[in-house]
Amino acid sequence: MAVAEYRGISDDDVQSIVTFLRSVPAVRSETPKSQYGKPVTSYGPPVSNVPTPPKTDPVAYGRYLAVPVGHCMECHTLRDANRHPDYANKLGAGGNVFRGPWGESLSRNLTPHESGLKDWSDEQVARAIREGIDRHGNRLKPPMGFGYYKNMSDEEVRAIIAYLRSLKPLPMAGGG
């Protein structure tokens, strides 16, 4: 669970999530006791008073959508020695390998580097986000969340693209 990223979700959006969850009818089920296979990590002191970035600042709003809300950067940033995304050195440079029933996939470089989105048009980036189709017409593999992103507004997608274009151009990290 992207706890570190979720700490940046605005108070208004957290309240919207709570309101939605309270609207879902309860289901009676047996829930086994939680078991944790690794140590519980502290993510710092409690967070309070997180504002929603203004939509008038597309880079800030796009960062908000790509990091805490959509947690794109969690998958598209190589991890450090402590298994945390290395946002300081590898932000958006891809390189994480994911294995699942679909086979193997590699998170792509989202920076404006030659090995990333430099030669992609905004329309091609938007199609990858919403439809899971790359600029060559190839289907993207899971865990890319295009099924969740398909209903994003044009304004939201444009903001994410503005944020991605603002990243430091980095070569593809890790496995690619």
mmCIF file of the C-alpha atoms, coordinates in Angstrom:
data_MODEL
# 
_entry.id   MODEL 
# 
loop_
_atom_site.group_PDB 
_atom_site.id 
_atom_site.type_symbol 
_atom_site.label_atom_id 
_atom_site.label_alt_id 
_atom_site.label_comp_id 
_atom_site.label_asym_id 
_atom_site.label_entity_id 
_atom_site.label_seq_id 
_atom_site.pdbx_PDB_ins_code 
_atom_site.Cartn_x 
_atom_site.Cartn_y 
_atom_site.Cartn_z 
_atom_site.occupancy 
_atom_site.B_iso_or_equiv 
_atom_site.pdbx_formal_charge 
_atom_site.auth_seq_id 
_atom_site.auth_comp_id 
_atom_site.auth_asym_id 
_atom_site.auth_atom_id 
_atom_site.pdbx_PDB_model_num 
ATOM 1   C CA . MET A 1 1   ? 0.000   0.000   0.000   1.00 0.00 ? 1   MET A CA 1 
ATOM 2   C CA . ALA A 1 2   ? 1.403   3.387   -0.974  1.00 0.00 ? 2   ALA A CA 1 
ATOM 3   C CA . VAL A 1 3   ? 1.203   4.816   2.562   1.00 0.00 ? 3   VAL A CA 1 
ATOM 4   C CA . ALA A 1 4   ? 4.112   7.231   2.105   1.00 0.00 ? 4   ALA A CA 1 
ATOM 5   C CA . GLU A 1 5   ? 2.474   8.702   -1.015  1.00 0.00 ? 5   GLU A CA 1 
ATOM 6   C CA . TYR A 1 6   ? -1.047  8.705   0.437   1.00 0.00 ? 6   TYR A CA 1 
ATOM 7   C CA . ARG A 1 7   ? 0.159   11.007  3.229   1.00 0.00 ? 7   ARG A CA 1 
ATOM 8   C CA . GLY A 1 8   ? 0.084   13.768  0.578   1.00 0.00 ? 8   GLY A CA 1 
ATOM 9   C CA . ILE A 1 9   ? -3.608  13.397  -0.304  1.00 0.00 ? 9   ILE A CA 1 
ATOM 10  C CA . SER A 1 10  ? -5.453  16.608  0.512   1.00 0.00 ? 10  SER A CA 1 
ATOM 11  C CA . ASP A 1 11  ? -7.851  16.863  3.427   1.00 0.00 ? 11  ASP A CA 1 
ATOM 12  C CA . ASP A 1 12  ? -10.729 17.531  1.008   1.00 0.00 ? 12  ASP A CA 1 
ATOM 13  C CA . ASP A 1 13  ? -9.961  14.400  -1.023  1.00 0.00 ? 13  ASP A CA 1 
ATOM 14  C CA . VAL A 1 14  ? -9.566  12.255  2.104   1.00 0.00 ? 14  VAL A CA 1 
ATOM 15  C CA . GLN A 1 15  ? -12.972 13.493  3.271   1.00 0.00 ? 15  GLN A CA 1 
ATOM 16  C CA . SER A 1 16  ? -14.442 12.583  -0.142  1.00 0.00 ? 16  SER A CA 1 
ATOM 17  C CA . ILE A 1 17  ? -12.989 9.074   0.160   1.00 0.00 ? 17  ILE A CA 1 
ATOM 18  C CA . VAL A 1 18  ? -14.441 8.689   3.668   1.00 0.00 ? 18  VAL A CA 1 
ATOM 19  C CA . THR A 1 19  ? -17.846 9.902   2.462   1.00 0.00 ? 19  THR A CA 1 
ATOM 20  C CA . PHE A 1 20  ? -17.785 7.394   -0.409  1.00 0.00 ? 20  PHE A CA 1 
ATOM 21  C CA . LEU A 1 21  ? -16.723 4.493   1.822   1.00 0.00 ? 21  LEU A CA 1 
ATOM 22  C CA . ARG A 1 22  ? -19.502 5.304   4.282   1.00 0.00 ? 22  ARG A CA 1 
ATOM 23  C CA . SER A 1 23  ? -21.991 5.153   1.407   1.00 0.00 ? 23  SER A CA 1 
ATOM 24  C CA . VAL A 1 24  ? -21.045 1.573   0.490   1.00 0.00 ? 24  VAL A CA 1 
ATOM 25  C CA . PRO A 1 25  ? -23.392 -0.973  2.085   1.00 0.00 ? 25  PRO A CA 1 
ATOM 26  C CA . ALA A 1 26  ? -21.812 -3.164  4.743   1.00 0.00 ? 26  ALA A CA 1 
ATOM 27  C CA . VAL A 1 27  ? -21.098 -6.808  3.955   1.00 0.00 ? 27  VAL A CA 1 
ATOM 28  C CA . ARG A 1 28  ? -20.964 -9.439  6.668   1.00 0.00 ? 28  ARG A CA 1 
ATOM 29  C CA . SER A 1 29  ? -17.850 -11.564 6.342   1.00 0.00 ? 29  SER A CA 1 
ATOM 30  C CA . GLU A 1 30  ? -15.269 -13.339 8.429   1.00 0.00 ? 30  GLU A CA 1 
ATOM 31  C CA . THR A 1 31  ? -12.043 -11.388 8.415   1.00 0.00 ? 31  THR A CA 1 
ATOM 32  C CA . PRO A 1 32  ? -8.940  -13.257 9.532   1.00 0.00 ? 32  PRO A CA 1 
ATOM 33  C CA . LYS A 1 33  ? -6.587  -11.565 11.949  1.00 0.00 ? 33  LYS A CA 1 
ATOM 34  C CA . SER A 1 34  ? -3.998  -9.450  10.107  1.00 0.00 ? 34  SER A CA 1 
ATOM 35  C CA . GLN A 1 35  ? -0.512  -10.909 9.823   1.00 0.00 ? 35  GLN A CA 1 
ATOM 36  C CA . TYR A 1 36  ? 2.481   -8.854  8.821   1.00 0.00 ? 36  TYR A CA 1 
ATOM 37  C CA . GLY A 1 37  ? 5.421   -10.540 7.112   1.00 0.00 ? 37  GLY A CA 1 
ATOM 38  C CA . LYS A 1 38  ? 7.787   -7.618  7.452   1.00 0.00 ? 38  LYS A CA 1 
ATOM 39  C CA . PRO A 1 39  ? 8.496   -4.936  10.035  1.00 0.00 ? 39  PRO A CA 1 
ATOM 40  C CA . VAL A 1 40  ? 6.046   -2.053  10.272  1.00 0.00 ? 40  VAL A CA 1 
ATOM 41  C CA . THR A 1 41  ? 7.725   1.144   9.085   1.00 0.00 ? 41  THR A CA 1 
ATOM 42  C CA . SER A 1 42  ? 7.189   4.575   10.561  1.00 0.00 ? 42  SER A CA 1 
ATOM 43  C CA . TYR A 1 43  ? 6.210   7.099   7.909   1.00 0.00 ? 43  TYR A CA 1 
ATOM 44  C CA . GLY A 1 44  ? 6.756   10.048  10.206  1.00 0.00 ? 44  GLY A CA 1 
ATOM 45  C CA . PRO A 1 45  ? 4.525   12.139  12.437  1.00 0.00 ? 45  PRO A CA 1 
ATOM 46  C CA . PRO A 1 46  ? 0.795   12.500  11.786  1.00 0.00 ? 46  PRO A CA 1 
ATOM 47  C CA . VAL A 1 47  ? -0.088  14.644  8.788   1.00 0.00 ? 47  VAL A CA 1 
ATOM 48  C CA . SER A 1 48  ? -2.719  17.336  8.965   1.00 0.00 ? 48  SER A CA 1 
ATOM 49  C CA . ASN A 1 49  ? -3.900  20.300  6.972   1.00 0.00 ? 49  ASN A CA 1 
ATOM 50  C CA . VAL A 1 50  ? -2.963  19.136  3.469   1.00 0.00 ? 50  VAL A CA 1 
ATOM 51  C CA . PRO A 1 51  ? -4.460  21.512  0.875   1.00 0.00 ? 51  PRO A CA 1 
ATOM 52  C CA . THR A 1 52  ? -5.425  20.541  -2.660  1.00 0.00 ? 52  THR A CA 1 
ATOM 53  C CA . PRO A 1 53  ? -3.022  22.203  -5.107  1.00 0.00 ? 53  PRO A CA 1 
ATOM 54  C CA . PRO A 1 54  ? -4.740  24.785  -7.297  1.00 0.00 ? 54  PRO A CA 1 
ATOM 55  C CA . LYS A 1 55  ? -5.822  23.586  -10.725 1.00 0.00 ? 55  LYS A CA 1 
ATOM 56  C CA . THR A 1 56  ? -4.508  26.913  -12.056 1.00 0.00 ? 56  THR A CA 1 
ATOM 57  C CA . ASP A 1 57  ? -0.972  25.556  -11.478 1.00 0.00 ? 57  ASP A CA 1 
ATOM 58  C CA . PRO A 1 58  ? -0.905  22.538  -13.820 1.00 0.00 ? 58  PRO A CA 1 
ATOM 59  C CA . VAL A 1 59  ? 2.562   21.338  -12.754 1.00 0.00 ? 59  VAL A CA 1 
ATOM 60  C CA . ALA A 1 60  ? 1.686   21.350  -9.029  1.00 0.00 ? 60  ALA A CA 1 
ATOM 61  C CA . TYR A 1 61  ? -1.733  19.852  -9.683  1.00 0.00 ? 61  TYR A CA 1 
ATOM 62  C CA . GLY A 1 62  ? -0.202  17.239  -12.012 1.00 0.00 ? 62  GLY A CA 1 
ATOM 63  C CA . ARG A 1 63  ? 2.379   16.313  -9.366  1.00 0.00 ? 63  ARG A CA 1 
ATOM 64  C CA . TYR A 1 64  ? -0.461  15.896  -6.881  1.00 0.00 ? 64  TYR A CA 1 
ATOM 65  C CA . LEU A 1 65  ? -2.311  13.579  -9.271  1.00 0.00 ? 65  LEU A CA 1 
ATOM 66  C CA . ALA A 1 66  ? 0.815   11.597  -10.255 1.00 0.00 ? 66  ALA A CA 1 
ATOM 67  C CA . VAL A 1 67  ? 2.302   11.114  -6.787  1.00 0.00 ? 67  VAL A CA 1 
ATOM 68  C CA . PRO A 1 68  ? -0.149  10.783  -3.885  1.00 0.00 ? 68  PRO A CA 1 
ATOM 69  C CA . VAL A 1 69  ? -3.404  10.280  -5.803  1.00 0.00 ? 69  VAL A CA 1 
ATOM 70  C CA . GLY A 1 70  ? -2.442  8.039   -8.729  1.00 0.00 ? 70  GLY A CA 1 
ATOM 71  C CA . HIS A 1 71  ? 0.904   6.965   -7.244  1.00 0.00 ? 71  HIS A CA 1 
ATOM 72  C CA . CYS A 1 72  ? 2.413   6.773   -10.747 1.00 0.00 ? 72  CYS A CA 1 
ATOM 73  C CA . MET A 1 73  ? 5.828   7.740   -9.432  1.00 0.00 ? 73  MET A CA 1 
ATOM 74  C CA . GLU A 1 74  ? 5.910   4.864   -6.959  1.00 0.00 ? 74  GLU A CA 1 
ATOM 75  C CA . CYS A 1 75  ? 6.081   2.346   -9.832  1.00 0.00 ? 75  CYS A CA 1 
ATOM 76  C CA . HIS A 1 76  ? 8.021   4.560   -12.251 1.00 0.00 ? 76  HIS A CA 1 
ATOM 77  C CA . THR A 1 77  ? 10.868  5.324   -9.805  1.00 0.00 ? 77  THR A CA 1 
ATOM 78  C CA . LEU A 1 78  ? 13.579  2.768   -9.070  1.00 0.00 ? 78  LEU A CA 1 
ATOM 79  C CA . ARG A 1 79  ? 13.923  1.824   -5.419  1.00 0.00 ? 79  ARG A CA 1 
ATOM 80  C CA . ASP A 1 80  ? 16.883  2.580   -3.187  1.00 0.00 ? 80  ASP A CA 1 
ATOM 81  C CA . ALA A 1 81  ? 18.749  0.146   -0.897  1.00 0.00 ? 81  ALA A CA 1 
ATOM 82  C CA . ASN A 1 82  ? 15.927  0.448   1.673   1.00 0.00 ? 82  ASN A CA 1 
ATOM 83  C CA . ARG A 1 83  ? 13.312  -0.512  -0.959  1.00 0.00 ? 83  ARG A CA 1 
ATOM 84  C CA . HIS A 1 84  ? 11.792  2.993   -1.016  1.00 0.00 ? 84  HIS A CA 1 
ATOM 85  C CA . PRO A 1 85  ? 11.326  4.884   -4.290  1.00 0.00 ? 85  PRO A CA 1 
ATOM 86  C CA . ASP A 1 86  ? 14.501  6.914   -4.862  1.00 0.00 ? 86  ASP A CA 1 
ATOM 87  C CA . TYR A 1 87  ? 12.713  10.188  -5.576  1.00 0.00 ? 87  TYR A CA 1 
ATOM 88  C CA . ALA A 1 88  ? 15.909  12.192  -4.991  1.00 0.00 ? 88  ALA A CA 1 
ATOM 89  C CA . ASN A 1 89  ? 17.920  10.491  -7.761  1.00 0.00 ? 89  ASN A CA 1 
ATOM 90  C CA . LYS A 1 90  ? 15.638  8.395   -9.998  1.00 0.00 ? 90  LYS A CA 1 
ATOM 91  C CA . LEU A 1 91  ? 12.299  10.240  -10.019 1.00 0.00 ? 91  LEU A CA 1 
ATOM 92  C CA . GLY A 1 92  ? 10.238  8.941   -12.933 1.00 0.00 ? 92  GLY A CA 1 
ATOM 93  C CA . ALA A 1 93  ? 13.131  7.166   -14.679 1.00 0.00 ? 93  ALA A CA 1 
ATOM 94  C CA . GLY A 1 94  ? 11.378  3.780   -14.638 1.00 0.00 ? 94  GLY A CA 1 
ATOM 95  C CA . GLY A 1 95  ? 13.232  0.503   -14.396 1.00 0.00 ? 95  GLY A CA 1 
ATOM 96  C CA . ASN A 1 96  ? 11.115  -1.514  -11.961 1.00 0.00 ? 96  ASN A CA 1 
ATOM 97  C CA . VAL A 1 97  ? 10.330  -5.048  -13.085 1.00 0.00 ? 97  VAL A CA 1 
ATOM 98  C CA . PHE A 1 98  ? 6.862   -6.446  -12.315 1.00 0.00 ? 98  PHE A CA 1 
ATOM 99  C CA . ARG A 1 99  ? 6.016   -10.127 -12.636 1.00 0.00 ? 99  ARG A CA 1 
ATOM 100 C CA . GLY A 1 100 ? 2.492   -11.469 -12.697 1.00 0.00 ? 100 GLY A CA 1 
ATOM 101 C CA . PRO A 1 101 ? 0.030   -13.590 -14.652 1.00 0.00 ? 101 PRO A CA 1 
ATOM 102 C CA . TRP A 1 102 ? 0.631   -11.256 -17.631 1.00 0.00 ? 102 TRP A CA 1 
ATOM 103 C CA . GLY A 1 103 ? 4.319   -12.211 -17.651 1.00 0.00 ? 103 GLY A CA 1 
ATOM 104 C CA . GLU A 1 104 ? 6.914   -9.549  -16.983 1.00 0.00 ? 104 GLU A CA 1 
ATOM 105 C CA . SER A 1 105 ? 6.656   -5.809  -17.439 1.00 0.00 ? 105 SER A CA 1 
ATOM 106 C CA . LEU A 1 106 ? 9.091   -2.976  -16.929 1.00 0.00 ? 106 LEU A CA 1 
ATOM 107 C CA . SER A 1 107 ? 8.048   0.450   -15.710 1.00 0.00 ? 107 SER A CA 1 
ATOM 108 C CA . ARG A 1 108 ? 8.853   3.010   -18.369 1.00 0.00 ? 108 ARG A CA 1 
ATOM 109 C CA . ASN A 1 109 ? 10.843  6.196   -18.107 1.00 0.00 ? 109 ASN A CA 1 
ATOM 110 C CA . LEU A 1 110 ? 8.406   9.104   -17.679 1.00 0.00 ? 110 LEU A CA 1 
ATOM 111 C CA . THR A 1 111 ? 11.009  11.868  -17.776 1.00 0.00 ? 111 THR A CA 1 
ATOM 112 C CA . PRO A 1 112 ? 11.569  14.093  -20.833 1.00 0.00 ? 112 PRO A CA 1 
ATOM 113 C CA . HIS A 1 113 ? 14.733  12.145  -21.714 1.00 0.00 ? 113 HIS A CA 1 
ATOM 114 C CA . GLU A 1 114 ? 15.468  10.395  -25.038 1.00 0.00 ? 114 GLU A CA 1 
ATOM 115 C CA . SER A 1 115 ? 14.773  7.065   -23.307 1.00 0.00 ? 115 SER A CA 1 
ATOM 116 C CA . GLY A 1 116 ? 11.578  8.512   -21.867 1.00 0.00 ? 116 GLY A CA 1 
ATOM 117 C CA . LEU A 1 117 ? 8.801   10.764  -23.132 1.00 0.00 ? 117 LEU A CA 1 
ATOM 118 C CA . LYS A 1 118 ? 10.945  13.307  -25.001 1.00 0.00 ? 118 LYS A CA 1 
ATOM 119 C CA . ASP A 1 119 ? 9.657   12.308  -28.453 1.00 0.00 ? 119 ASP A CA 1 
ATOM 120 C CA . TRP A 1 120 ? 6.090   11.532  -27.349 1.00 0.00 ? 120 TRP A CA 1 
ATOM 121 C CA . SER A 1 121 ? 3.319   13.978  -28.209 1.00 0.00 ? 121 SER A CA 1 
ATOM 122 C CA . ASP A 1 122 ? 0.893   15.042  -25.496 1.00 0.00 ? 122 ASP A CA 1 
ATOM 123 C CA . GLU A 1 123 ? -1.800  13.015  -27.284 1.00 0.00 ? 123 GLU A CA 1 
ATOM 124 C CA . GLN A 1 124 ? 0.389   9.895   -27.170 1.00 0.00 ? 124 GLN A CA 1 
ATOM 125 C CA . VAL A 1 125 ? 1.049   10.339  -23.435 1.00 0.00 ? 125 VAL A CA 1 
ATOM 126 C CA . ALA A 1 126 ? -2.672  10.878  -22.809 1.00 0.00 ? 126 ALA A CA 1 
ATOM 127 C CA . ARG A 1 127 ? -3.515  7.698   -24.748 1.00 0.00 ? 127 ARG A CA 1 
ATOM 128 C CA . ALA A 1 128 ? -0.995  5.697   -22.701 1.00 0.00 ? 128 ALA A CA 1 
ATOM 129 C CA . ILE A 1 129 ? -2.474  7.035   -19.461 1.00 0.00 ? 129 ILE A CA 1 
ATOM 130 C CA . ARG A 1 130 ? -6.120  6.479   -20.381 1.00 0.00 ? 130 ARG A CA 1 
ATOM 131 C CA . GLU A 1 131 ? -6.029  3.515   -22.763 1.00 0.00 ? 131 GLU A CA 1 
ATOM 132 C CA . GLY A 1 132 ? -2.777  1.693   -22.075 1.00 0.00 ? 132 GLY A CA 1 
ATOM 133 C CA . ILE A 1 133 ? -1.531  2.099   -25.652 1.00 0.00 ? 133 ILE A CA 1 
ATOM 134 C CA . ASP A 1 134 ? 2.020   3.305   -26.291 1.00 0.00 ? 134 ASP A CA 1 
ATOM 135 C CA . ARG A 1 135 ? 3.058   5.653   -29.102 1.00 0.00 ? 135 ARG A CA 1 
ATOM 136 C CA . HIS A 1 136 ? 3.711   2.699   -31.416 1.00 0.00 ? 136 HIS A CA 1 
ATOM 137 C CA . GLY A 1 137 ? 0.250   1.219   -30.843 1.00 0.00 ? 137 GLY A CA 1 
ATOM 138 C CA . ASN A 1 138 ? 1.428   -1.530  -28.466 1.00 0.00 ? 138 ASN A CA 1 
ATOM 139 C CA . ARG A 1 139 ? -0.615  -2.458  -25.407 1.00 0.00 ? 139 ARG A CA 1 
ATOM 140 C CA . LEU A 1 140 ? 0.933   -1.667  -22.045 1.00 0.00 ? 140 LEU A CA 1 
ATOM 141 C CA . LYS A 1 141 ? 1.006   -4.469  -19.494 1.00 0.00 ? 141 LYS A CA 1 
ATOM 142 C CA . PRO A 1 142 ? -0.153  -4.408  -15.883 1.00 0.00 ? 142 PRO A CA 1 
ATOM 143 C CA . PRO A 1 143 ? 0.265   -3.121  -13.336 1.00 0.00 ? 143 PRO A CA 1 
ATOM 144 C CA . MET A 1 144 ? -0.215  0.104   -15.351 1.00 0.00 ? 144 MET A CA 1 
ATOM 145 C CA . GLY A 1 145 ? -3.525  1.422   -14.042 1.00 0.00 ? 145 GLY A CA 1 
ATOM 146 C CA . PHE A 1 146 ? -5.022  2.774   -17.282 1.00 0.00 ? 146 PHE A CA 1 
ATOM 147 C CA . GLY A 1 147 ? -8.326  1.096   -16.414 1.00 0.00 ? 147 GLY A CA 1 
ATOM 148 C CA . TYR A 1 148 ? -8.504  3.357   -13.375 1.00 0.00 ? 148 TYR A CA 1 
ATOM 149 C CA . TYR A 1 149 ? -7.298  6.433   -15.243 1.00 0.00 ? 149 TYR A CA 1 
ATOM 150 C CA . LYS A 1 150 ? -9.608  6.164   -18.258 1.00 0.00 ? 150 LYS A CA 1 
ATOM 151 C CA . ASN A 1 151 ? -12.200 8.514   -16.758 1.00 0.00 ? 151 ASN A CA 1 
ATOM 152 C CA . MET A 1 152 ? -9.798  11.295  -15.860 1.00 0.00 ? 152 MET A CA 1 
ATOM 153 C CA . SER A 1 153 ? -10.800 14.687  -17.186 1.00 0.00 ? 153 SER A CA 1 
ATOM 154 C CA . ASP A 1 154 ? -8.841  16.370  -19.961 1.00 0.00 ? 154 ASP A CA 1 
ATOM 155 C CA . GLU A 1 155 ? -7.722  18.965  -17.400 1.00 0.00 ? 155 GLU A CA 1 
ATOM 156 C CA . GLU A 1 156 ? -6.340  16.250  -15.112 1.00 0.00 ? 156 GLU A CA 1 
ATOM 157 C CA . VAL A 1 157 ? -4.484  14.461  -17.912 1.00 0.00 ? 157 VAL A CA 1 
ATOM 158 C CA . ARG A 1 158 ? -3.036  17.763  -19.185 1.00 0.00 ? 158 ARG A CA 1 
ATOM 159 C CA . ALA A 1 159 ? -1.841  18.534  -15.650 1.00 0.00 ? 159 ALA A CA 1 
ATOM 160 C CA . ILE A 1 160 ? -0.110  15.159  -15.330 1.00 0.00 ? 160 ILE A CA 1 
ATOM 161 C CA . ILE A 1 161 ? 1.565   15.678  -18.695 1.00 0.00 ? 161 ILE A CA 1 
ATOM 162 C CA . ALA A 1 162 ? 2.718   19.170  -17.620 1.00 0.00 ? 162 ALA A CA 1 
ATOM 163 C CA . TYR A 1 163 ? 4.208   17.643  -14.466 1.00 0.00 ? 163 TYR A CA 1 
ATOM 164 C CA . LEU A 1 164 ? 5.952   14.835  -16.383 1.00 0.00 ? 164 LEU A CA 1 
ATOM 165 C CA . ARG A 1 165 ? 7.408   17.363  -18.840 1.00 0.00 ? 165 ARG A CA 1 
ATOM 166 C CA . SER A 1 166 ? 8.765   19.363  -15.862 1.00 0.00 ? 166 SER A CA 1 
ATOM 167 C CA . LEU A 1 167 ? 10.793  16.438  -14.493 1.00 0.00 ? 167 LEU A CA 1 
ATOM 168 C CA . LYS A 1 168 ? 14.563  16.362  -14.748 1.00 0.00 ? 168 LYS A CA 1 
ATOM 169 C CA . PRO A 1 169 ? 15.469  14.342  -17.874 1.00 0.00 ? 169 PRO A CA 1 
ATOM 170 C CA . LEU A 1 170 ? 17.042  11.108  -16.637 1.00 0.00 ? 170 LEU A CA 1 
ATOM 171 C CA . PRO A 1 171 ? 18.169  8.045   -18.564 1.00 0.00 ? 171 PRO A CA 1 
ATOM 172 C CA . MET A 1 172 ? 16.117  4.877   -18.114 1.00 0.00 ? 172 MET A CA 1 
ATOM 173 C CA . ALA A 1 173 ? 16.949  3.388   -14.733 1.00 0.00 ? 173 ALA A CA 1 
ATOM 174 C CA . GLY A 1 174 ? 17.460  -0.215  -13.750 1.00 0.00 ? 174 GLY A CA 1 
ATOM 175 C CA . GLY A 1 175 ? 16.458  -2.968  -16.119 1.00 0.00 ? 175 GLY A CA 1 
ATOM 176 C CA . GLY A 1 176 ? 15.948  -0.985  -19.302 1.00 0.00 ? 176 GLY A CA 1 
# 
